[in-house]
């Protein structure tokens, strides 16, 4: 090949890699288009809408009752702290548990297309513990950092604040598209958090991004202990502590 051929090929590949959506992946059953709003679309309810998704897999079926109980606790805390806010959700089915983060990445992009007004993406193992208004700050996307802040994965997807702006939609689409193109030999469980990091690096000069401290907005406790954190993320085995945190919340509200 001539230097001109290499120059031309380089330009073609660089142009392709600027757009993370050049390969589209559907990680859900039945075909799922995240670029089209859902039928649940409606006007905003209250000051913000809490949006969450859930991806059922064959591996989860033996624990369905436990997961449904976790969702009930999640809803109880959310309704107790934010009774005047809207709630939107989409449930999908995946063939493999490894595809859950890829499916949720698509759900989040679709929910932003569907719901109007300020939106909070929240995972079902998060307990709403105290009221806050993150939208007092000026941003398109509000991310929460991780305790370790690994350079390739500095953000956690458990709680994300999203304004109703084209820039916010672009960020969610980009994060989704990066996540859905993680190589198959990588651990796909962290694909969306890799997607958030890549979207941040790609768009940080074009999208207004604020980073909220995890200690208050995405806390991850080691043991049950009353806290004034706004959101408590019970990752992994911490899910067993949900009952304690929800009971503490309900008791405080009844005083």
C-alpha positions in Angstrom: 0.0 0.0 0.0 1.1 3.5 -0.7 1.3 6.2 2.0 -1.8 7.8 0.5 -3.7 4.5 0.9 -2.7 4.3 4.6 -3.7 7.9 5.1 -7.1 7.3 3.5 -7.7 4.1 5.5 -6.6 5.9 8.7 -9.2 8.6 8.1 -12.0 6.1 7.4 -11.3 4.2 10.7 -10.9 7.3 12.8 -14.2 8.6 11.4 -15.9 5.3 12.3 -14.5 5.2 15.8 -15.9 8.7 16.5 -19.3 7.2 16.5 -19.8 4.5 19.1 -23.1 3.4 17.5 -21.5 1.9 14.4 -22.3 -1.5 15.9 -25.7 -1.9 17.6 -26.2 -4.7 20.0 -29.6 -5.9 21.3 -29.0 -7.8 24.6 -32.7 -8.4 25.2 -35.2 -10.9 23.8 -37.6 -9.9 21.1 -35.7 -6.9 19.7 -35.4 -3.7 21.7 -35.0 -0.3 20.1 -33.5 2.2 22.6 -33.7 4.9 20.0 -37.5 5.0 20.1 -39.6 6.3 23.1 -41.6 3.8 25.0 -45.4 3.8 25.1 -45.3 4.8 28.8 -44.3 8.3 27.8 -46.1 11.1 29.8 -45.7 14.5 31.2 -43.4 14.8 34.3 -45.0 14.2 37.7 -43.6 16.3 40.5 -40.1 17.8 40.7 -38.4 14.7 39.2 -39.0 11.2 37.9 -37.2 8.2 39.3 -36.5 5.7 36.5 -35.4 2.2 36.9 -35.1 -0.9 34.8 -34.9 -4.6 35.6 -33.6 -7.4 33.4 -34.9 -10.9 34.1 -32.7 -13.9 33.1 -33.1 -17.7 33.4 -30.4 -17.6 36.1 -32.6 -15.3 38.3 -35.7 -17.5 38.2 -34.8 -19.6 41.2 -34.4 -16.3 43.2 -37.4 -14.6 41.7 -39.2 -14.3 45.1 -36.1 -12.8 46.7 -35.7 -10.2 43.9 -39.4 -9.3 44.0 -39.1 -8.8 47.7 -36.0 -6.5 47.1 -38.1 -4.5 44.6 -40.9 -4.1 47.1 -38.4 -2.7 49.7 -37.0 -0.4 47.0 -40.4 0.9 46.2 -41.3 1.4 49.8 -38.3 3.5 50.5 -38.7 5.5 47.3 -42.3 6.2 48.0 -41.6 7.2 51.6 -38.9 9.7 50.7 -40.2 11.0 47.4 -44.0 10.6 47.5 -44.6 13.5 45.1 -42.3 12.3 42.4 -42.9 10.3 39.3 -41.8 6.7 38.8 -41.0 5.1 35.4 -39.8 1.6 34.7 -39.1 -0.9 31.9 -38.6 -4.6 32.5 -36.9 -6.8 29.9 -35.8 -10.4 29.5 -32.2 -11.5 28.7 -30.9 -14.9 27.7 -27.8 -14.6 29.9 -27.0 -12.8 33.1 -23.9 -11.4 31.5 -26.2 -9.3 29.3 -28.0 -7.6 32.1 -25.7 -4.4 32.2 -26.0 -4.2 28.4 -29.8 -4.4 28.6 -30.0 -1.8 31.3 -27.8 0.5 29.3 -30.4 0.4 26.5 -33.3 0.7 29.0 -31.8 3.9 30.5 -31.4 5.5 27.0 -35.0 4.6 26.2 -36.4 5.9 29.4 -34.7 9.3 28.8 -36.4 9.4 25.4 -39.7 8.5 27.1 -40.0 10.6 30.2 -40.0 14.4 30.3 -38.4 16.6 32.9 -35.6 15.9 35.4 -34.9 12.2 35.8 -33.0 10.1 38.3 -31.8 6.7 37.2 -31.7 4.4 40.2 -30.9 0.7 40.6 -33.2 -1.6 42.6 -30.6 -2.3 45.2 -30.5 1.4 46.2 -32.4 2.6 49.3 -33.7 6.2 49.1 -32.7 7.3 52.6 -33.1 11.1 52.8 -34.5 13.8 50.6 -32.3 15.9 48.3 -32.7 18.0 45.2 -29.6 17.3 43.0 -31.1 19.5 40.2 -30.3 22.6 42.2 -26.8 22.3 40.6 -26.3 23.1 36.9 -25.6 20.1 34.7 -26.8 17.9 31.9 -25.5 14.7 33.5 -24.8 14.2 37.2 -22.6 11.2 37.9 -21.6 9.7 41.3 -18.0 8.7 41.8 -16.7 5.3 43.1 -14.8 5.0 46.4 -11.7 3.7 44.5 -12.1 5.9 41.4 -10.2 3.5 39.1 -9.2 5.5 36.0 -11.1 3.2 33.7 -14.1 2.9 35.9 -14.4 6.0 38.2 -18.2 6.2 38.2 -20.9 4.0 39.6 -24.2 3.5 37.7 -26.4 2.9 40.7 -27.5 6.6 40.9 -27.4 9.0 37.9 -29.0 12.4 37.6 -30.2 13.5 34.2 -31.7 16.7 32.9 -34.1 16.7 29.9 -31.6 18.1 27.4 -30.2 16.9 24.0 -26.8 16.7 25.6 -28.0 14.4 28.3 -29.6 12.1 25.8 -26.4 12.1 23.7 -24.4 11.1 26.8 -26.7 8.2 27.6 -26.7 7.0 24.0 -22.9 7.2 23.9 -22.5 5.3 27.2 -24.9 2.7 26.0 -23.2 2.3 22.6 -19.7 1.9 24.2 -21.1 -0.6 26.8 -22.7 -2.7 24.1 -19.4 -2.9 22.2 -17.3 -4.3 25.0 -15.4 -7.3 23.7 -17.0 -10.6 24.5 -13.9 -11.8 26.4 -14.2 -8.9 28.9 -16.2 -9.0 32.1 -19.5 -7.6 30.8 -20.9 -7.1 34.3 -19.0 -3.8 34.4 -19.7 -2.9 30.8 -22.0 0.0 31.6 -19.5 1.5 34.0 -16.9 1.3 31.4 -19.4 2.9 29.0 -19.9 5.8 31.5 -16.1 6.4 31.7 -15.7 6.3 27.9 -18.7 8.6 27.4 -17.2 11.0 29.9 -13.8 11.1 28.2 -15.5 11.5 24.8 -18.0 14.2 25.7 -16.6 16.0 28.8 -15.9 19.2 26.7 -19.3 19.1 25.1 -21.7 17.9 27.8 -22.1 19.7 31.2 -21.1 16.9 33.6 -21.1 17.2 37.4 -19.7 14.6 39.8 -21.5 14.0 43.1 -19.7 12.5 46.1 -20.6 8.9 46.6 -20.5 9.3 50.4 -23.8 11.2 50.2 -25.3 10.3 46.9 -24.3 6.6 46.4 -23.1 5.3 49.7 -21.9 1.7 50.1 -21.9 0.7 53.7 -20.0 -2.4 55.1 -22.5 -2.9 58.0 -25.9 -1.5 58.9 -25.5 1.8 60.7 -27.9 4.8 60.6 -26.7 7.4 58.1 -27.7 10.7 56.7 -26.6 9.7 53.1 -29.3 10.4 50.5 -28.9 7.1 48.7 -27.6 3.8 50.0 -26.4 1.3 47.5 -26.5 -2.2 48.7 -24.2 -3.9 46.2 -23.6 -7.6 46.3 -24.1 -9.3 49.6 -25.1 -6.0 51.2 -28.7 -6.6 49.8 -29.4 -8.5 53.0 -29.2 -5.2 54.9 -32.1 -3.7 53.0 -34.7 -4.5 55.6 -32.6 -2.8 58.4 -32.2 0.4 56.4 -35.8 0.5 55.2 -37.1 -0.1 58.8 -34.8 2.7 60.1 -36.2 5.0 57.4 -39.9 4.2 58.2 -39.3 4.6 61.9 -37.7 8.0 61.4 -40.6 9.1 59.3 -43.1 8.0 61.9 -41.5 10.0 64.8 
